[in-house]
Amino acid sequence: MKKNYFVAAVLLLTAMATNAEEKRFVSPDGQIAVTVNDEGGKPVYQVSLGDKDFLGRSPLGLKANFEDLTQGLTLKACNISNVKDSYQLKTFKQKNVQYEATEAVCQFEKNGRQAMDVIFRVSNRDVAFRYKIYPRRGRGGETLAAVIESEATGFVLPEGSTTFLCPQSKPMGGFARTSPSYETGYTLDDEMGKNGWGEGYSFPCLFKISAGQGWLLISETGTDGSYVACRLLNDGGANYRIGFPQTGELNGYGTTTASVPLPCLTPWRTITLGTSLKNIVETTVANDLVQPKYEPSCEYTYGKGMWSWIIGMDASCNFDEQKRYVDFAAAMGYRSLLVDALWDTQIGYEKMEELSRYARSKGVGLFLWYNSNGSWNDAPQGPRHKMDKSGARRKEMAWMQKNGILGIKVDFFGGDKQQMMQLYEDILTDANDYGIQCIFHGCTLPRGWERMYPNYVASEAVLASENLHFGQGACDAEAFNACIHPFIRNTVGSMDFGGSTLNKHYSVDNQRGTTRRTSDVFALATAVLFQSSVQHFALAPNNLTDAPAWAIDFMKQVPTTWDETRFIDGYPGQYVVMARRSGDKWYVVGISAEDVTAKGGKAEPRKLTLPLDMFPKGAQLSVYTDDASLNGSVKTVVQNKKQTLLVTIPKNGGVVITQ
């Protein structure tokens, strides 16, 4: 009898496997393939590049409060079409974007009705998907409002892959209980199966596929006030999965779930893959998949700026010092000055109006710092309670508009719940009504916001320059961290870092405080490596006389908006070389965090032969380099016929090449 039961079970499983529906579709160039399956009633997908698997059978689906959409599902069809889009975006790494992808709408039924679509987009370097959830008709009528409680969405990496991940911090910790602020360090080339500090990892998440097959970056885009922002969790092994926010975020206020109308579309899950890091660095997927949510209320402009706080801290936020920095910005030809925290009490509104008038007379506009806080942290810095409610916010923005304020920097968010995502969207939407640009700090990763919100500029969401002032350890590790961000954080969204200091020390007198370990050429290179359309650099007025003239001249001219970006060479945490073009002018820049081991075990500066085909043969190039002691200089080099150049980059040093 038992034998008969066993045979019947085997026959049933065989029948299920035989009847399982499977669909396969590929990228326009045919190199990336996605396979979708409903075997056992559970939707899964796989991703391959060429003949190599980059993601194994990975789960799909989600759980709503009215239905479990992770099991009992049948794949009925995949409607495949070609999608093309063309758009301009002057605030990110590529101005003119031509997007083409294969779209597959995979329809899943449950109990005989259409319950869920998984909408895939497969371009020549990215795979993205999102869910469309349909209403369910019951005895009480049609379900038109729902709560998404969790996602089963997973990413099963090949065995032997290694991770390059940033742990998510626990809520309500750190300074004034403001975490998570997305400012933790990365672990590089680590083994799989870990879960960070117990709370998973912040997006984006980079993986090196086993046996050197390539690289894969996981993130998300299109998140706004209609959903939660997510993280990546690991329960052990090779399966990473989508995680919703932590319960304790926002001081416990709000839910970790997403409240949605039906039918609804969730944000996109994005997977960028390639045999090298080129596709990772150059991807535009975060903005390819979204659309503007409103028209700009004015023509927004971008450019370089100053801020005193990184050198002078809170004490520098006074009228006289800010006026001195206005003069410095004007002398550099810069567009703006960021006036940081405590200006409401240490300068005051009336004097701020005077400062704005003075700045505008010099051709300089102001960005003003604000605390986001309503009730979700203990950060005491003001202005407080100006950004968390619409009435106060719009009154403040009307005052800004009247006094010619260019933009705001809003700080201390700390959370990814839907309520907080709605606050980001509300601030951006209201600010656009008054022609105000927005920078966010102590904040989550931007998710396609450059294109979604025309007045959005950048977010911090990184271990940024303030840490260089706070501790010598951050200065010692500056090059190491700087060699990470172009491969991970800055690939998917504009990054407000606030660096490129030319001071030797982080103090007003440039004689004490933490000591910069990196070179002046390194500082110039990061001005190009770190992408944000508005850059508030960590320069100081004394740099006009104590920094090399060639460094100051470069920082006067360097652009902040780019038409094209190319990856040339590098490895996370070790070194990076990239090229960016503004108009018809190219900038090739590189930095190194370590020496290389030569024969005999001796450490030597990194030597690279760089392809420079972006410059014409015979062109005169300005080449900025460091010697072994990190003393920088600039010389003129004539482009050779091979269009290559041998460069040496010492540890903590850099190289810059431009025409």
C-alpha positions in Angstrom: 0.0 0.0 0.0 2.8 2.4 1.0 4.5 1.5 -2.3 1.4 2.5 -4.3 1.2 5.9 -2.4 4.9 6.5 -3.3 4.3 5.7 -7.0 1.3 8.0 -7.1 3.2 10.8 -5.5 6.1 10.4 -8.0 3.5 10.4 -10.9 1.9 13.5 -9.5 5.2 15.4 -9.3 6.1 14.3 -12.8 2.8 15.5 -14.1 3.3 18.8 -12.4 6.7 19.2 -13.9 5.5 18.2 -17.3 2.6 20.6 -17.2 4.6 23.5 -15.8 4.6 26.5 -18.2 7.9 28.1 -19.1 8.6 31.2 -21.1 11.9 32.5 -22.4 12.7 35.9 -23.8 16.0 37.8 -24.6 17.5 41.2 -24.8 17.6 43.0 -28.2 21.1 41.8 -28.9 20.2 38.3 -27.8 22.9 38.0 -25.1 20.7 38.3 -22.0 18.0 35.7 -21.5 15.3 35.5 -18.9 13.2 32.3 -18.2 10.0 32.4 -16.3 8.4 29.3 -14.9 5.4 28.3 -12.7 6.5 24.9 -11.6 4.6 23.7 -8.5 2.4 26.8 -8.7 5.3 29.0 -7.5 6.6 31.6 -10.0 10.3 31.7 -10.5 12.7 33.4 -13.0 16.3 32.8 -14.2 18.8 35.2 -15.8 21.7 34.2 -18.0 24.3 36.1 -20.0 25.6 34.2 -23.0 25.9 30.6 -21.8 26.5 31.5 -18.2 23.8 31.6 -15.4 23.9 34.9 -13.5 20.8 34.2 -11.4 19.5 30.7 -10.7 15.8 29.8 -10.1 14.7 32.8 -8.1 11.3 33.3 -6.5 8.7 35.8 -7.6 5.5 37.0 -6.1 4.2 38.9 -3.1 1.7 38.6 -0.3 -1.3 41.0 0.1 -3.7 41.2 2.9 -6.4 39.7 0.6 -4.4 37.0 -1.2 -1.1 35.1 -1.2 0.4 35.7 -4.7 3.5 33.5 -4.1 1.9 30.1 -4.7 -1.0 28.4 -6.4 -0.3 30.4 -9.5 -0.5 29.4 -13.2 1.6 31.1 -15.9 -0.9 31.6 -18.8 1.0 33.8 -21.2 3.9 36.1 -21.8 3.1 38.9 -24.2 6.4 40.0 -25.7 7.0 43.3 -27.4 9.8 45.8 -28.1 10.1 49.0 -26.1 12.0 52.1 -27.2 12.4 55.4 -25.4 14.5 58.5 -26.0 15.0 61.1 -23.3 17.3 63.9 -22.2 18.5 64.2 -18.6 21.2 66.7 -17.9 21.4 65.9 -14.2 22.9 62.4 -14.4 25.8 60.6 -16.1 24.3 60.5 -19.6 22.5 63.4 -21.1 21.0 61.8 -24.2 19.7 58.3 -23.6 18.4 55.9 -26.2 16.7 53.0 -24.4 15.6 49.8 -26.0 14.4 46.7 -24.3 12.3 43.6 -24.8 9.2 43.8 -22.7 7.5 40.6 -21.5 4.2 40.8 -19.6 3.9 37.5 -17.9 0.3 36.8 -16.8 -0.4 34.6 -13.8 -3.8 33.3 -12.8 -5.0 32.0 -9.5 -8.3 30.1 -9.1 -9.1 30.8 -12.7 -8.8 34.6 -12.6 -6.1 37.0 -13.6 -4.3 37.8 -10.4 -0.9 39.2 -11.1 1.4 40.2 -14.0 5.1 40.3 -13.7 6.3 42.9 -16.2 9.9 42.3 -17.4 12.2 44.7 -19.3 15.4 43.2 -20.7 17.9 45.6 -22.3 21.4 44.8 -23.5 22.8 45.4 -20.0 19.8 45.3 -17.6 16.9 43.2 -16.4 14.1 44.8 -14.6 10.7 43.7 -13.4 7.7 44.8 -11.4 4.3 43.5 -10.4 0.9 44.5 -11.5 -1.7 43.4 -9.0 -5.4 43.0 -10.0 -8.6 43.4 -7.9 -10.3 40.3 -6.6 -14.1 40.0 -6.7 -15.7 38.4 -3.7 -19.0 38.2 -1.9 -18.7 41.7 -0.6 -17.8 43.2 -4.0 -14.5 44.0 -5.7 -11.3 44.5 -3.7 -10.0 47.9 -4.7 -7.8 48.7 -1.8 -5.0 46.5 -0.4 -2.0 46.2 1.7 1.2 44.6 0.3 2.6 42.8 3.4 5.8 41.3 1.9 7.5 40.2 -1.3 8.9 36.8 -2.1 11.2 38.4 -4.7 14.6 36.8 -4.6 17.9 36.7 -6.3 19.7 33.4 -6.2 23.4 33.9 -7.0 25.7 31.2 -8.4 27.7 29.4 -5.8 31.1 30.9 -5.2 30.0 34.5 -6.0 31.3 37.2 -3.7 29.6 40.3 -2.3 30.3 44.0 -2.2 27.7 45.2 0.2 26.8 48.0 2.6 25.1 46.8 5.8 21.8 48.4 6.8 21.9 49.8 10.3 19.2 49.3 12.9 16.6 52.0 13.4 16.8 54.8 16.0 20.5 54.6 16.6 23.5 56.7 15.9 23.6 60.5 16.2 20.4 61.7 17.9 18.6 58.5 16.9 18.7 59.3 13.2 19.6 55.9 11.7 19.3 54.3 9.3 21.0 57.2 7.5 22.7 54.9 4.8 26.2 56.0 5.8 27.9 52.7 6.7 31.0 51.2 5.2 31.2 48.4 2.7 32.5 44.9 3.0 34.3 43.9 -0.2 34.8 40.5 -1.9 33.0 38.8 1.1 31.4 35.4 1.0 27.7 35.0 0.5 25.2 33.9 3.2 25.6 36.8 5.6 22.9 39.3 6.6 25.0 42.4 7.4 24.5 43.5 11.0 21.3 41.5 11.1 19.2 43.9 9.1 20.4 43.1 5.6 21.9 45.5 3.1 21.2 48.9 1.6 20.8 49.2 -2.1 22.5 49.1 -4.5 24.2 45.7 -4.0 27.1 44.5 -6.1 28.2 40.8 -6.7 31.1 39.3 -8.5 29.8 36.2 -10.2 31.8 33.0 -9.5 34.8 31.9 -11.5 35.3 35.4 -12.8 32.2 35.2 -15.1 31.2 38.8 -14.6 29.4 41.3 -12.3 25.8 41.9 -11.2 24.3 44.9 -9.5 20.9 44.7 -7.8 18.8 47.8 -6.9 15.3 49.3 -7.4 13.8 52.3 -9.0 10.5 54.2 -9.4 9.8 54.2 -5.6 7.6 57.1 -4.5 5.0 57.8 -1.9 2.8 54.9 -3.2 5.1 52.2 -1.8 7.9 51.4 0.6 11.6 51.6 -0.2 13.3 48.2 0.3 16.6 46.5 1.2 18.2 43.2 0.5 18.0 40.4 3.1 19.8 37.0 3.3 18.6 34.1 5.3 21.8 32.1 4.7 23.2 30.7 1.4 22.9 32.2 -2.1 19.3 33.5 -2.0 19.0 37.2 -1.4 15.5 38.6 -1.1 13.6 41.9 -0.9 13.0 43.2 2.6 10.5 45.8 3.6 11.4 48.5 6.2 12.1 47.8 9.8 9.4 48.2 12.4 11.3 50.7 14.6 11.9 53.2 11.8 10.4 56.7 12.3 10.3 56.1 16.1 7.9 53.3 15.5 5.4 55.4 13.6 3.8 54.0 10.5 3.7 50.5 9.1 6.3 48.4 7.3 3.8 47.5 4.7 2.6 49.3 1.5 -1.0 50.5 1.2 -2.0 50.5 -2.4 -5.1 51.0 -4.6 -6.0 48.2 -7.1 -5.0 47.6 -9.7 -1.4 48.8 -8.8 2.1 48.7 -10.1 5.0 48.2 -7.7 8.4 49.8 -8.1 11.0 48.1 -10.4 13.5 45.6 -9.2 16.7 46.1 -11.3 19.5 43.8 -12.2 22.5 45.1 -14.2 25.0 42.5 -15.4 28.0 42.2 -17.6 31.2 40.3 -18.1 33.1 43.4 -16.8 32.3 46.4 -14.7 31.6 48.5 -17.7 27.8 47.9 -17.8 27.6 48.4 -14.0 29.3 51.8 -14.1 27.6 53.1 -17.3 24.0 51.8 -16.6 21.1 54.3 -16.8 18.5 51.8 -15.7 17.4 53.8 -12.7 16.0 56.5 -15.0 15.2 54.4 -18.1 12.2 52.9 -16.4 10.5 56.0 -15.0 8.7 59.1 -16.2 8.5 62.7 -15.0 5.8 63.2 -12.4 5.4 66.9 -13.1 6.7 69.6 -15.3 9.4 71.9 -13.9 8.0 75.2 -12.8 11.1 77.1 -14.1 14.3 76.4 -15.9 16.5 74.8 -13.3 20.3 75.5 -13.6 23.2 73.6 -12.1 26.8 74.1 -11.2 29.5 74.4 -8.5 29.1 75.7 -5.0 30.8 76.2 -1.6 30.0 75.4 2.0 31.8 76.4 5.1 30.5 73.7 7.5 32.8 70.9 6.3 35.9 73.0 7.4 34.4 75.3 10.1 31.5 73.2 11.5 28.6 74.9 13.3 30.6 77.9 14.4 31.1 79.0 10.8 27.4 79.4 10.4 27.3 83.2 11.1 26.7 86.2 8.9 30.2 87.4 8.6 31.7 84.0 7.7 29.0 83.2 5.2 29.5 86.6 3.6 33.2 85.8 3.3 32.3 82.5 1.6 30.0 84.4 -0.8 33.0 86.4 -1.8 35.1 83.2 -2.2 32.4 81.6 -4.4 32.2 84.7 -6.5 36.0 84.7 -6.9 35.9 81.1 -8.1 33.0 81.8 -10.5 30.7 79.5 -8.5 27.0 79.4 -8.7 26.0 78.8 -5.1 26.7 78.7 -1.4 25.2 76.2 1.0 24.4 77.7 4.4 24.3 74.7 6.7 22.5 73.9 10.0 21.6 76.5 12.7 21.4 79.5 10.4 17.9 80.2 11.8 19.3 81.0 15.2 22.9 82.0 14.4 22.1 84.3 11.5 18.3 84.7 11.6 15.7 85.2 8.9 16.2 89.0 8.6 19.9 88.7 8.2 19.5 85.8 5.8 17.4 88.0 3.6 20.3 90.5 3.6 22.8 87.7 2.9 20.8 86.5 0.0 20.7 90.0 -1.5 24.4 90.4 -1.1 25.1 87.0 -2.6 22.9 87.7 -5.6 24.7 91.0 -6.2 27.8 88.8 -6.6 26.1 86.4 -8.9 25.8 83.7 -6.2 22.6 82.0 -5.0 22.0 80.3 -1.6 21.0 76.7 -0.6 19.6 76.5 2.9 19.8 73.6 5.3 16.7 72.2 7.0 15.9 69.5 9.5 13.3 67.1 8.1 12.1 66.3 11.6 8.6 66.1 12.8 8.8 63.3 15.5 11.1 60.7 14.2 14.5 61.6 15.7 16.2 63.8 18.3 18.3 65.9 16.1 18.3 69.4 17.6 19.7 71.4 14.7 17.4 74.0 13.2 15.4 75.0 11.3 13.1 72.3 12.6 9.4 71.6 11.9 9.5 73.5 8.6 9.5 70.5 6.2 7.3 67.9 7.8 3.9 69.6 7.3 2.5 71.1 4.1 1.3 74.4 5.6 4.6 75.2 7.3 6.6 73.9 4.3 4.8 76.0 1.7 5.0 79.1 3.9 8.7 78.7 4.2 9.1 78.1 0.5 7.2 81.2 -0.4 9.6 83.1 1.8 12.5 81.4 0.0 11.1 82.3 -3.4 10.6 85.9 -2.4 14.2 86.1 -1.3 15.8 84.4 -4.3 16.9 81.2 -2.5 18.0 78.5 -5.0 17.5 75.4 -3.1 17.3 73.4 0.1 19.3 70.6 1.8 17.0 68.6 4.0 18.6 66.3 6.5 17.9 63.5 9.1 15.1 61.3 7.5 16.0 57.9 8.7 13.6 55.4 7.3 12.0 53.7 4.3 8.4 53.4 5.4 5.7 54.5 3.0 5.0 57.5 5.2 8.6 58.7 4.8 8.6 58.1 1.0 5.5 60.2 0.8 7.4 63.0 2.7 10.2 63.0 0.1 7.6 63.3 -2.6 5.7 66.0 -0.9 8.8 68.1 -0.3 9.9 67.8 -3.9 6.4 68.5 -5.2 5.9 71.6 -3.1 9.4 72.9 -3.7 8.8 72.7 -7.5 5.8 75.0 -7.1 8.3 77.6 -5.7 11.2 77.0 -8.1 13.3 75.4 -5.3 15.8 72.6 -5.9 16.2 69.8 -3.4 19.2 68.0 -1.9 18.7 65.3 0.7 21.0 64.2 3.5 20.8 61.5 6.2 18.5 59.9 3.7 17.6 56.9 1.6 19.0 56.1 -1.9 17.4 58.0 -4.7 15.4 55.7 -7.0 15.0 57.3 -10.4 14.4 60.7 -8.9 16.5 62.6 -11.3 13.9 61.9 -14.0 10.8 61.7 -11.8 11.3 65.0 -10.1 12.7 67.8 -12.2 13.8 69.9 -9.2 15.6 66.9 -7.5 19.4 67.4 -7.4 21.1 64.7 -5.3 21.1 62.6 -2.1 23.9 61.8 0.3 23.1 58.1 1.2 26.8 57.4 1.5 29.7 57.7 4.0 30.3 61.3 2.9 32.9 64.0 3.5 31.8 65.0 7.0 33.4 61.9 8.3 36.7 63.1 7.0 36.4 66.0 9.5 35.1 63.8 12.4 37.8 61.1 12.5 41.3 60.4 11.2 40.3 56.8 10.4 38.0 58.2 7.7 40.9 60.3 6.3 43.2 57.2 6.3 40.5 55.3 4.4 39.4 58.1 2.0 41.0 56.6 -1.1 39.6 53.1 -0.3 36.1 54.4 0.0 36.4 56.7 -3.0 37.3 53.6 -5.1 34.0 52.0 -4.1 31.4 54.7 -4.8 31.8 54.9 -8.7 31.1 51.1 -8.8 28.1 50.9 -6.4 26.4 53.9 -4.8 27.0 56.5 -7.6 26.0 54.1 -10.4 22.3 54.4 -9.7 21.8 57.9 -8.4 23.3 61.3 -8.0 25.6 61.4 -4.9 26.0 64.6 -2.8 29.4 63.9 -1.2 30.7 67.4 -0.6 34.4 66.6 -1.0 37.4 67.7 -3.1 39.1 69.6 -0.3 42.4 71.2 -0.9 43.1 71.9 2.8 45.8 69.8 4.4 43.8 69.8 7.6 40.1 70.0 8.4 40.2 73.2 10.3 39.8 76.9 9.6 43.5 77.7 10.2 44.5 74.6 8.1 47.0 73.7 10.9 45.2 71.2 13.1 42.4 68.7 13.1 42.2 65.6 11.0 44.9 65.3 8.3 44.1 64.6 4.6 46.1 61.6 3.3 45.2 62.1 -0.4 46.8 64.3 -2.9 45.6 67.5 -4.6 45.4 65.6 -7.9 43.2 63.0 -6.1 40.9 65.9 -5.0 40.6 67.1 -8.6 39.9 63.6 -9.9 37.0 63.0 -7.4 35.4 66.2 -8.6 34.8 64.3 -11.8 34.4 60.8 -10.4 31.6 61.7 -8.0 28.6 62.7 -10.0 26.1 65.3 -8.9 24.7 68.2 -11.0 25.2 70.6 -8.1 28.5 70.1 -6.3 29.3 71.9 -3.0 33.0 71.4 -2.8 35.0 71.4 0.5 37.2 74.3 -0.5 38.1 77.2 1.8 39.0 80.8 1.1 42.6 80.2 2.1 43.0 77.9 -0.8 43.2 80.9 -3.1 46.7 81.4 -1.7 47.8 78.1 -0.1 46.7 75.6 -2.8 48.6 75.2 -6.1 47.4 77.6 -8.8 46.9 74.7 -11.2 44.5 73.0 -8.8 42.5 76.2 -8.2 42.3 76.9 -11.9 41.1 73.3 -12.5 38.4 73.6 -9.8 37.2 76.9 -11.4 36.6 75.2 -14.7 35.5 71.6 -13.9 31.9 70.9 -15.0 29.2 69.3 -12.8 26.9 68.1 -15.6 27.9 65.5 -18.1 26.9 64.4 -21.6 28.6 61.0 -21.5 30.3 58.6 -19.1 32.8 55.8 -19.9 34.3 53.2 -17.6 38.0 52.5 -18.4 39.5 50.4 -15.7 39.3 49.6 -12.0 38.3 47.3 -9.2 36.1 48.2 -6.1 38.2 49.4 -3.2 41.5 49.3 -5.2 41.5 51.8 -8.1 39.2 53.4 -10.7 39.7 55.2 -14.0 36.7 56.8 -15.7 36.1 59.3 -18.5 33.3 61.9 -18.6 32.4 64.3 -21.4 30.9 67.8 -21.0 30.1 69.3 -24.4 33.1 68.5 -26.6 35.6 68.3 -23.7 36.6 65.0 -22.1 38.0 64.5 -18.6 39.8 61.2 -17.9 40.4 60.7 -14.2 41.7 58.0 -12.0 42.6 57.4 -8.3 44.3 54.5 -6.5 43.8 53.3 -2.9 46.8 50.9 -2.8 50.2 50.2 -4.3 50.7 47.0 -6.3 53.1 44.2 -5.5 55.9 44.0 -8.0 58.5 41.2 -8.5 60.3 40.5 -5.2 57.3 41.5 -3.2 58.1 45.3 -3.4 55.2 47.7 -3.3 55.1 50.0 -6.2 52.7 52.7 -7.5 50.1 51.4 -10.0 51.1 51.7 -13.6 48.4 51.7 -16.3 48.3 52.2 -20.0 45.2 54.1 -20.7 43.3 54.1 -24.0 42.6 57.7 -24.9 40.7 57.4 -28.2 38.3 60.1 -27.0 41.1 62.6 -27.8 42.2 63.1 -31.4 45.7 62.1 -32.5 48.2 64.8 -32.0 46.1 66.7 -29.5 47.8 68.6 -26.7 46.7 67.1 -23.4 47.0 68.6 -19.9 48.1 65.7 -17.6 47.9 66.1 -13.8 49.9 63.5 -11.9 51.5 62.8 -8.6 55.1 61.8 -7.7 55.9 59.1 -5.1 55.5 61.7 -2.3 52.1 62.8 -3.6 53.4 66.1 -4.9 51.3 67.0 -7.9 52.1 68.8 -11.1 50.6 69.4 -14.5 52.4 69.1 -17.9 51.4 69.1 -21.5 51.6 65.8 -23.4 51.0 65.3 -27.2 48.6 62.5 -27.9 50.5 59.7 -29.7 49.4 57.7 -32.7 48.3 54.8 -30.7 46.1 57.1 -28.6 47.4 55.6 -25.3 49.2 57.0 -22.3 51.2 55.2 -19.6 50.4 56.7 -16.2 51.6 56.1 -12.7 49.1 56.5 -9.8 50.6 56.2 -6.3 48.6 55.1 -3.3 46.2 58.0 -2.3 47.1 59.7 -5.5 45.3 60.5 -8.8 45.6 61.3 -12.4 43.6 63.8 -14.5 43.8 64.1 -18.3 42.0 66.7 -20.3 42.4 68.7 -23.5 
